[in-house]
Amino acid sequence: MLDGAVHVRVADRHLAHPHQRRGGRAMSTQSTQSTQSTQSRAESYEALLPEITPENRPYWDGLAESELRLQNCDACGEYRFPDSEVCPRCLSGSFTWRAVSGKGRLWSWIRMHQRYLSAFDDVRPYLVAYIKLDEGPPIISTLVDAPDDLAFDLPVRAVFEPGFSERTILKFAVERPEDSE
């Protein structure tokens, strides 16, 4: 049958519905969610963060100081994110970490309702945004305090949120006229 629809067959139905046992009885997730401590949520969230290495330490140190730092190629001037050993534009290995404005434009976004990890239960739904920085490179990050009427090309700015441990997390917020005063 070629009706243009996508037909998916799941070999074992309980895989498609993880909160459903074989035989159709629903599993209770409330008891496991209510007993999970704040500390274990913090630990699971922390486990998602990349390891701090000598190569990316300037980025994390900048966030801790409420400053977005990116690698800037000494040969061609291209800013890049994420950090890498060579410039993707000219392949030079020479670069300097520089503070950037933290301002950019909203290119795309998605509102996440699905529960993938319990670490994000308290913030669901949340917005994942594709941001094009004024300095050039794109960044995928969380958009916070966003209005309901998001639109392509809205101006955004970096916000720095203290994490569960000693890390500061980069997020973005829509730039409002009162923010620039």
C-alpha positions in Angstrom: 0.0 0.0 0.0 1.6 3.3 -1.1 -0.4 6.0 0.5 2.5 8.2 1.5 2.2 7.3 5.2 5.0 5.8 7.1 4.2 2.5 8.7 6.3 1.4 11.7 6.1 -2.1 13.2 7.5 -2.5 16.7 8.5 -6.1 17.3 7.7 -6.0 21.0 4.9 -3.5 21.9 6.2 -2.8 25.4 9.3 -1.3 23.9 7.2 1.4 22.3 5.5 2.2 25.6 8.1 1.9 28.3 5.6 2.5 31.1 3.4 -0.4 30.0 4.1 -4.0 31.1 3.3 -7.0 28.9 -0.3 -7.8 29.3 -1.4 -4.2 29.2 -1.0 -3.3 32.9 0.5 0.2 33.4 3.6 0.5 35.6 3.6 3.2 38.2 6.4 5.7 37.7 5.2 8.0 40.4 6.8 6.1 43.3 10.2 6.0 41.6 10.0 9.7 40.7 9.0 10.8 44.1 11.7 8.9 45.9 14.5 10.1 43.6 16.5 12.7 45.7 17.6 16.0 44.5 21.1 14.9 44.9 20.7 12.0 42.5 19.0 14.3 40.0 22.0 16.6 40.2 24.4 13.8 39.8 22.6 12.5 36.7 22.5 16.0 35.2 26.1 16.5 36.0 27.0 13.2 34.2 25.7 14.7 31.0 28.2 17.5 30.9 31.4 17.1 29.0 34.7 16.5 30.8 36.8 19.6 31.5 40.1 19.1 29.7 43.1 21.4 29.3 41.8 22.1 25.7 38.3 23.3 26.7 39.2 24.8 30.2 39.2 28.4 28.8 35.6 28.0 27.7 34.5 26.7 31.1 36.5 29.3 33.0 34.9 32.0 30.9 31.4 30.8 31.7 32.3 30.8 35.4 33.2 34.5 34.9 29.9 35.2 33.0 31.8 35.5 29.8 31.4 33.5 26.6 34.9 32.6 25.2 35.5 31.0 21.8 38.5 29.9 19.8 39.5 32.5 17.3 41.8 31.5 14.4 45.1 33.5 14.4 45.4 32.9 10.6 42.0 33.8 9.2 40.1 35.3 12.1 37.3 32.7 12.1 35.5 32.0 15.4 34.7 28.4 16.1 32.5 26.4 18.4 32.9 23.7 19.6 36.6 23.9 20.2 38.9 22.0 17.9 42.6 21.5 17.2 42.4 23.1 13.8 40.4 25.8 12.1 37.6 24.3 9.9 38.1 27.2 7.4 41.8 27.3 6.8 43.1 24.3 8.8 45.5 26.4 10.9 46.4 25.1 14.3 47.1 28.5 15.7 44.3 30.1 17.7 43.5 32.4 20.7 40.6 32.1 23.1 38.7 35.4 23.0 35.6 36.8 24.7 32.7 37.3 22.4 29.5 39.4 22.8 27.2 36.5 23.7 24.6 38.0 21.3 23.1 36.3 18.4 19.9 35.4 16.5 17.4 32.6 17.0 17.4 30.4 13.9 15.4 27.4 15.1 13.9 25.9 18.2 12.0 23.0 19.6 9.9 22.7 22.8 10.8 19.4 24.5 7.9 17.7 26.3 9.2 14.1 26.1 10.8 12.7 29.2 14.2 11.3 28.2 16.1 11.8 31.4 14.8 12.3 34.9 17.3 15.1 35.5 15.1 17.4 33.4 11.8 16.6 35.0 11.7 19.9 36.9 12.3 22.0 33.8 10.0 20.3 31.3 8.9 21.5 28.9 12.1 23.3 27.9 13.3 25.0 24.7 16.3 23.7 22.7 17.5 26.5 20.4 19.8 26.8 17.5 21.5 30.2 17.9 23.6 31.9 15.3 26.1 34.1 17.2 26.9 37.6 15.9 30.5 36.5 15.6 29.6 33.7 13.3 29.4 30.2 14.8 26.2 28.4 15.7 25.5 27.1 19.1 22.8 24.7 20.3 21.6 25.6 23.8 18.6 26.0 26.0 16.4 29.1 25.6 15.1 30.4 29.0 12.4 32.8 30.0 11.1 32.8 26.4 7.9 34.4 25.3 5.2 32.3 23.7 5.5 34.1 20.4 9.0 33.1 19.3 10.0 33.9 15.7 12.9 33.3 13.4 15.7 35.9 13.8 14.8 37.1 17.2 17.8 38.7 19.0 19.1 36.6 21.9 21.8 37.0 24.5 23.9 34.6 26.6 22.9 34.0 30.2 25.1 32.2 32.6 23.4 29.8 35.1 25.3 28.2 37.9 25.2 24.4 37.7 24.9 21.8 40.4 28.6 21.7 41.1 31.3 24.2 40.2 30.1 24.5 36.6 28.3 27.4 35.0 26.0 26.5 32.2 25.5 28.6 29.0 21.9 29.3 28.1 20.3 32.0 26.1 17.3 34.4 26.6 15.4 36.6 24.1 16.9 40.1 24.1 14.2 42.5 25.2 14.4 46.3 24.7 14.8 46.9 28.4 17.9 44.5 28.4 19.9 46.9 26.2 19.4 50.0 28.4 
